Amino acid sequence: MIAYSTDVSVLDATRLTGFFVGWPAAPTAERHLAALRGSHRVVLALDGDRVVGFVNLISDGVLTGFVPWLEVLPEYQKRGIGAELVRRILAEAGHLYSVDLVCDPDVKPFYDRLGLFELVGMGVRNRAVLTGGPGAGESKGLV
Ligand SMILES: CC(C)(COP(=O)(O)OP(=O)(O)OC[C@H]1O[C@@H](n2cnc3c(N)ncnc32)[C@H](O)[C@@H]1OP(=O)(O)O)[C@@H](O)C(=O)NCCC(=O)NCCS
């Protein structure tokens, strides 16, 4: 049975393993935890003590919010957990005017079904920041 929590205060990095699947440079669990702690709102999907999915919202707290991360561990996907995380983070953002996110084209049908509509996104990426390794801050460019 999957439980959902918005409390990251008791979370520690050892419970954030297995995420950022397929990323060439994944953030460490400690950086992942820091990102969650720095967020406006977070929803965690929990199987017992194990974190099996997460979504976060960053925001000015008044009008606008952005959902930078959503992930469900591969062995827990296609059970409705991702959709439930999105529904819950949108409920957490009910006080805001706008909530935006950027996704790859293949994930668009997932968000379509949750009632989101298409926007045009623009951005830069600094991959070295993910790991905090040498060169952080130098290269801005493609994903
Ligand atoms: C996208 C993601 C969060 C979905 O999580 P999930 O728990 O598998 O999603 P759900 O089980 O709630 O899926 C709900 C529906 O969307 C569909 N769906 C899920 N991912 C999809 C995708 N990439 N493309 C199209 N449909 C998708 C599911 O098949 C399901 O449909 P169904 O109810 O008819 O079976 C998960 O695949 C994931 O973590 N992917 C890697 C990270 C990622 O892409 N995150 C999004 C960044 S914007």
The ligand as a MOL file (V3000), in Angstrom:
LIG
                    3D

  0  0  0     0  0            999 V3000
M  V30 BEGIN CTAB
M  V30 COUNTS 48 50 0 0 0
M  V30 BEGIN ATOM
M  V30 1 C 6.1810 9.9370 -15.9000 0
M  V30 2 C 6.0840 9.1090 -14.6070 0
M  V30 3 C 6.2570 9.9830 -13.3840 0
M  V30 4 C 4.6910 8.4560 -14.5750 0
M  V30 5 O 4.6010 7.7560 -13.3470 0
M  V30 6 P 3.6600 6.4870 -13.2140 0
M  V30 7 O 3.5190 6.2000 -11.7600 0
M  V30 8 O 4.1480 5.3850 -14.0910 0
M  V30 9 O 2.3150 7.0580 -13.8340 0
M  V30 10 P 0.8620 6.4810 -13.6570 0
M  V30 11 O 0.8900 5.0270 -13.3250 0
M  V30 12 O 0.1170 7.3700 -12.7510 0
M  V30 13 O 0.3440 6.6860 -15.1290 0
M  V30 14 C -0.9090 7.2190 -15.3930 0
M  V30 15 C -1.1630 6.9760 -16.8410 0
M  V30 16 O -0.2310 7.6570 -17.6840 0
M  V30 17 C 0.4190 6.7300 -18.5370 0
M  V30 18 N 1.8090 7.1280 -18.6910 0
M  V30 19 C 2.7740 7.0850 -17.7650 0
M  V30 20 N 3.9350 7.5150 -18.2820 0
M  V30 21 C 3.6760 7.8130 -19.5670 0
M  V30 22 C 4.4690 8.2850 -20.6300 0
M  V30 23 N 5.7820 8.5130 -20.4940 0
M  V30 24 N 3.8770 8.4830 -21.8200 0
M  V30 25 C 2.5610 8.2260 -21.9820 0
M  V30 26 N 1.7510 7.7650 -21.0220 0
M  V30 27 C 2.3170 7.5650 -19.8280 0
M  V30 28 C 0.2830 5.3910 -17.8690 0
M  V30 29 O 0.3210 4.3490 -18.8390 0
M  V30 30 C -1.0720 5.5010 -17.1940 0
M  V30 31 O -2.0850 5.2350 -18.0910 0
M  V30 32 P -3.1980 4.1250 -17.7130 0
M  V30 33 O -3.9050 4.6400 -16.4920 0
M  V30 34 O -4.0450 4.0380 -18.9190 0
M  V30 35 O -2.4430 2.8730 -17.4350 0
M  V30 36 C 7.1230 7.9440 -14.6130 0
M  V30 37 O 7.0020 7.2360 -15.8350 0
M  V30 38 C 8.5530 8.4070 -14.4040 0
M  V30 39 O 9.0110 8.5640 -13.2750 0
M  V30 40 N 9.2830 8.6190 -15.5150 0
M  V30 41 C 10.6780 9.0450 -15.4530 0
M  V30 42 C 10.8100 10.4880 -15.0140 0
M  V30 43 C 9.9680 11.4170 -15.8430 0
M  V30 44 O 9.8500 11.3210 -17.0570 0
M  V30 45 N 9.3390 12.3540 -15.1330 0
M  V30 46 C 8.5230 13.3940 -15.7160 0
M  V30 47 C 9.3690 14.6180 -15.8720 0
M  V30 48 S 8.4400 15.9480 -16.5820 0
M  V30 END ATOM
M  V30 BEGIN BOND
M  V30 1 1 1 2
M  V30 2 1 2 3
M  V30 3 1 2 4
M  V30 4 1 2 36
M  V30 5 1 4 5
M  V30 6 1 5 6
M  V30 7 2 6 7
M  V30 8 1 6 8
M  V30 9 1 6 9
M  V30 10 1 9 10
M  V30 11 2 10 11
M  V30 12 1 10 12
M  V30 13 1 10 13
M  V30 14 1 13 14
M  V30 15 1 14 15
M  V30 16 1 15 16
M  V30 17 1 15 30
M  V30 18 1 16 17
M  V30 19 1 17 18
M  V30 20 1 17 28
M  V30 21 1 18 19
M  V30 22 1 18 27
M  V30 23 2 19 20
M  V30 24 1 20 21
M  V30 25 1 21 22
M  V30 26 2 21 27
M  V30 27 1 22 23
M  V30 28 2 22 24
M  V30 29 1 24 25
M  V30 30 2 25 26
M  V30 31 1 26 27
M  V30 32 1 28 29
M  V30 33 1 28 30
M  V30 34 1 30 31
M  V30 35 1 31 32
M  V30 36 2 32 33
M  V30 37 1 32 34
M  V30 38 1 32 35
M  V30 39 1 36 37
M  V30 40 1 36 38
M  V30 41 2 38 39
M  V30 42 1 38 40
M  V30 43 1 40 41
M  V30 44 1 41 42
M  V30 45 1 42 43
M  V30 46 2 43 44
M  V30 47 1 43 45
M  V30 48 1 45 46
M  V30 49 1 46 47
M  V30 50 1 47 48
M  V30 END BOND
M  V30 END CTAB
M  END
